[in-house]
Amino acid sequence: MPVSEGLIAGLIDLNRADDEGLAAQLTGQLRRLIASGRLGKGRALPSSRQLAGDLGVSRNTVTYAFEQLAAEGYLAASHGRRPVVIVDGAERIDAAGAAISRPRAPKPRLSPWASKLQQADWPMSYQAPLKPLRPGHGDAREFPNDIWGRCLRRSAVGAARRELGPVNRPRLREALAHYLATSRGVRAGADQILILPSAQAALTLIAAAVITPGDEVWVENPGYPGAAAAFRASGARVTGIGLDEQGMQRIAGQATPTLIFMTPSHQHPTGRLMSLARRTEFLRASRPGKTWIVEDDYDGEFHYDSRPVPALQGLDAHGRVFYVGTFSKAMTSDIRLGYLVAPPAMVSTLEIAQRHIGLIASSHIQEALAEFIADGHFLAHLRRVRRLYHARRDYLVAGLERHLGEVLTVEVPSGGIQLVARLKRGRTDQAAVKRLGEAGVVTRALSSLALGKPRDHGLLLGFAAWRESEISAAVRTMASCF
Ligand SMILES: Cc1ncc(COP(=O)(O)O)c(C=O)c1O
C-alpha cells in the first residue's frame, strides 16, 4: 500500500548500535520502500531538514541518502526542492541508473523435485527466536570456544600443505569411526563415513540415492518433519506410523516399504527409547536389498538414566542401515557438520552423489574437528554437558510438575535435549504456543509434528540450552498463561 507523507519517518527504523552507519541504513530502507512500491512514482519525500528532525539524525545523514538514491536513479533531487520518487515498484534500475520496466515474470516452471519441496517445507528449529524454552538445541554458551579456536587455528595454518583430494577427510573419518564404535556401538570402517554439512544433508542424499517416485517410506508419527520433507521431495509416498511405549510401532503382517526412518535412541519428539525387541523386529522384517532403515541418532550422546542403548546399526549384519548423526546437538547448532555411515554396498554411489551435489564440508573445519576429537576434547565436552543437561532436565520436570501439574502431563525422556508435556483437558496446543510466545516463552506444538490429523496436543520444550534461572523464569511465565 502507498504510504502517506507524514508516515514516512514512521517506517524508518534506524539502529545506532548497528555496524552499518545511519546514512547507509536510511539509504537502504528508503530504497526498499521505493522498490516495493510503498513510495510510488511521483511521491515527494519530506525535506532533508524535516526528515532529519523526525528521525533525530543529522541533516547530513539524510542529504547523503537522498544524493545516493538520486545517483542510483530512484529520486530526482535538486537543491532547495523536496526530492521526488521517479520510478515505481514495478520498475528496476539498470546499471546506469535508468528505470527499466520489469517484464511481467511468468510463473517459473519448476521441476517435480522443487514443486514437492515447496509443499514439504517446514520451519526448522533454528528459525525460532533464541529464547527459553526453544527446543532442539544444546547450550552454545557451554561450548569450549577457546579450545575449538586453537584447533581451528592449527587447521588453518596447516592448510597450505594439505592434499585437497579426499572430500571426507581421513583423520576425521578415523576419529569418528573410533568414537562411534566405542560410544554408540556402530560397526563400520572409516571408509563408510561421509562427512556432510548436516544430518539433513544426509537425509536428502539418501533420498536421492534410493527413492524412486512412488516408493513408500515409513516415518514416525509424530516425528521429525525434516525427514518426511526430504523423502516427499524425492517423490516418496510417506506414511506416518504411530508410537507406543517402545517407540515406532511395528505393523504386524504388513509388507515393509522401501525405507523406514526412525530415531530409536530418543524418538523425536517424544524422547522414547526403542526397545531391543522392537529394533530386532524391524531388522528382521527388512529384507536386505529391499527395505532400507535410516537410523537418525541426532542426540544419542545424551543419556541420563541408564547406560546408552547401542545403535541399531550395530545389530545389523546385512548392510541394511544408514546411520545418520550430527554435531549440531553435541557441539553447537552453527558448526554445520553431520555425517552418514553408509551400508558398504552404497558407499561409492553416495560418494559420487556427494561430490555431484557438492555436499562437501570445509576441510578446515573437518581437520579441526579431527584434532578436537582425537585430543579428547569432544568426549570431555560431552561428559560435562551431559551432567549439566541431566540436571536441567530434572529441574524443568520438577518446575513443570510443581507449577503446571494441573494442565500438563510431562513425559520424562531418558535422554536428549527436549521433552514433551501433553496438554490435559482437551486444550489445543497451537493456541497455547501462540500465547506463550507472546509472553516470551518459545515452544513448539506437538500437533505441528504430526502427519495428517494430529491425535495429540502438547508442547515441545527444550531444557538443554537453558540455565536453571532461565528455566525457572520461563516456567513461572508459563504458569501465568494457563
Ligand atoms: C531428529 C533430527 N534429525 C536431524 C536433525 C538435523 O540436524 P542438522 O542440524 O545436522 O541438519 C534434527 C534437528 O533438529 C533433528 O531433530
The ligand as an SDF file (V2000), in Angstrom:
LIG
                    3D

 16 16  0  0  0  0  0  0  0  0999 V2000
   15.6790  -35.7990   14.6300 C   0  0  0  0  0  0  0  0  0  0  0  0
   16.5710  -34.7960   13.9740 C   0  0  0  0  0  0  0  0  0  0  0  0
   17.3450  -35.1890   12.9670 N   0  0  0  0  0  0  0  0  0  0  0  0
   18.1560  -34.3270   12.3250 C   0  0  0  0  0  0  0  0  0  0  0  0
   18.1910  -33.0000   12.6840 C   0  0  0  0  0  0  0  0  0  0  0  0
   19.0210  -32.0410   11.8700 C   0  0  0  0  0  0  0  0  0  0  0  0
   20.3090  -31.9280   12.2350 O   0  0  0  0  0  0  0  0  0  0  0  0
   21.2360  -30.9730   11.3600 P   0  0  0  0  0  0  0  0  0  0  0  0
   21.1860  -29.6290   12.0250 O   0  0  0  0  0  0  0  0  0  0  0  0
   22.5840  -31.5870   11.3910 O   0  0  0  0  0  0  0  0  0  0  0  0
   20.6430  -30.9600    9.9890 O   0  0  0  0  0  0  0  0  0  0  0  0
   17.4120  -32.5430   13.7200 C   0  0  0  0  0  0  0  0  0  0  0  0
   17.4300  -31.1180   14.0740 C   0  0  0  0  0  0  0  0  0  0  0  0
   16.6200  -30.6000   14.7900 O   0  0  0  0  0  0  0  0  0  0  0  0
   16.5850  -33.4730   14.3970 C   0  0  0  0  0  0  0  0  0  0  0  0
   15.7970  -33.0690   15.4050 O   0  0  0  0  0  0  0  0  0  0  0  0
  1  2  1  0
  2  3  1  0
  2 15  2  0
  3  4  2  0
  4  5  1  0
  5  6  1  0
  5 12  2  0
  6  7  1  0
  7  8  1  0
  8  9  2  0
  8 10  1  0
  8 11  1  0
 12 13  1  0
 12 15  1  0
 13 14  2  0
 15 16  1  0
M  END
$$$$
